Amino acid sequence: MRATELLSRPVVDEHGRPLGRVHDLRIARRPEQHGPARGWAVAGLAVGGGRLVHAWGFAERRAAGPWLLRKITARAGRVARYVPAERVLAWGPEVVRVRTGGAELPPLLEVVRP
């Protein structure tokens, strides 16, 4: 699966309740291994909050921006969640299914280093 296939894909919990869409990926280098498993892997997903909030960097505190943009994007940044790859049950062709409810997922701002 390619990273571009995950972007904008809907995310639901194990009961089918929507949690948002994938707006960004967190990638980590795998430990040195031999064979096809070496290289990079998805460590987690940034879900919810809106596409522009992530694209502009407000959800991850990469952008300070003008105060008006900070005000407009503040709520969206607060609802953005981080889904660790270990909680993903299925990377399906239509939807990503995760093992948890949205309230149990950490806010993206708590996970991302500013």
KACOR-V227410 format. One record per run of one state. SS is the DSSP state (A for helix, B for strand, O for the rest). FROM is the first residue (numbers start at 1). LEN is the number of residues. If there is no record, write none. Layout:
((SS/FROM/LEN) (SS/FROM/LEN))
This chain:
((O/1/2) (A/3/4) (O/7/3) (B/10/4) (O/14/4) (B/18/12) (O/30/10) (B/40/8) (O/48/3) (A/51/5) (O/56/11) (A/67/13) (O/80/1) (B/81/4) (A/85/3) (B/88/4) (O/92/3) (B/95/4) (O/99/3) (A/102/3) (O/105/2) (B/107/1) (A/108/4) (O/112/3))
